[in-house]
Amino acid sequence: MGFLDYAPAPESTSILNLKKSYGLFIGGEFVEGRGSSFATISPSSEETIALVAEASDADIDDAVKAARGALTKTWSKMPGSERGKYLFRIARIIQERSRELAVAESLDNGKPIRETRDVDIPLVAAWFFYYAGWADKLEYAGLGQNPQALGVAAQVIPWNFPLLMLAWKIAPALAAGNTVVLKPAETTPLTALLFAEICQQAELPSGVVNIVTGAGATGAALVSHPDINKVAFTGSTAVGRNIAASLAGSDTRLTLELGGKGANIIFDDAAIDQAIEGIISGIFFNQGHVCCAGSRLLVQENIHDDVMNRLQSRLSTLRLGDPLDKNTDIGAVNSKAQLERITEIANSGDSEGATRWTASCDIPAQGFWFPPTVFTNVQTSHRIARDEIFGPVLSVLTFRTAEEAIAKANNTPYGLSAGIWTEKASRMLAIADKLRAGVIWANTFNKFDPASPFGGYQESGYGREGGRHGLAAYLEGGSWKGGAK
Ligand code: NAD
């Protein structure tokens, strides 16, 4: 270690009180389940953290029955002010257990503790506080005098923000008076199971929240269960498309939060050093495992070389390694399968003629890692400019005029996010109006707030999470649909 190097600063795991194996959380209790079990591992060490039950079709049926029973017997009979109290209680327990949840999330997902501690878990608490406040004010949501819950919601979430995606699903559903069965991703079930403990600690009536673990087959069994009123899915466009096809023609309401290929547009009048930080948080935050990542950088041609020089020198200072070390900027890729996918698409960048630059980092011997990577000389036809890589890989394109930037930004089947960097507010507004993306940031990127709706256009899905729109997704009469601007 050199004189000015960072000393290791690992967060202790002693705060965790994990079990060796976890069952399914059904009807307020942990039950064994009838299927087999699987290991959830730490992607940075490849060590097993715990064994987790794989829910069978019969288990899913039990969970849906528990949710239906809770809906009719307790939750729908309770005034909104009482439901709100439970949500406030859950939010406070999340704050009290925030350090433990941050450690568990970093261990199971591979993301840096700096992010789980300062972003994921505070936002999880904020989401529950926000929707707790709505529970007794539903008649002011603009959805009629006496808005009614949809019923039982089946919720399936991905691995990139495990507890935050759980909060985005469960908080509005419960505030609106629904009961839920949620399936976390197979590689990151841990914090959902800790959340089940929090539901017990909050004395939430049994069956209001049910957590079933398992992989794709478990998710498919859940979303196709006949006694479900609502499906909320966050994940890949391919799976979302299958779910939409399978529910077509049924009464089941559906929201889909899918993939993206966000454009981050840098004009030559932007504050360049701030834009560099925005580029980094746009694509290297959470190892690029972000649906709304700014994975396509559009730089005005006359500042391209300056931006690349500054970006590369800033990226060279990022530290990759132990997710539990408080100095770590780039953690582990969540799974071997995801690492293989990132590697394969990045290799297509080489073979299609783009120029690869990689930050020099020491890659640990164990675990799944991919160093921050930037491709220049990218053409819009290249796969790295079209496909969602979902990893720390940035594809850089250039433009000369605002019209060209807009055309290139919109040249995607997705439509989730975009960013604009310029000193001119009039330009920001004019361009934002022409971008086909659900969320547009100006002079910042990847900022989230529970009061602000989030969601996509086209193949990025439909429906909104967050804000009043997020409530509408769980209430009769609130069939907010995405679509063309
Ligand atoms: P995935 O679609 O493979 O898995 C997501 C979830 O769906 C997991 O829980 C998985 O077990 C389950 N699943 C898999 N097959 C299923 C099936 N046939 N029926 C029902 N459930 C099934 O996606 P992933 O690789 O886990 O997540 C990455 C994707 O999620 C990316 O495309 C990303 O953009 C997207 N994502 C979108 C948002 C958003 O808000 N728009 C947020 C996070 C992630």
Residues whose N, C-alpha, C, O or C-beta is under 5 A from the ligand:
A	BS01	NAD	V156 I157 P158 W159 K183 P184 A185 E186 G214 A215 G216 G219 A220 T234 G235 S236 T237 V239 E257 L258 G259 G260 C291 S460
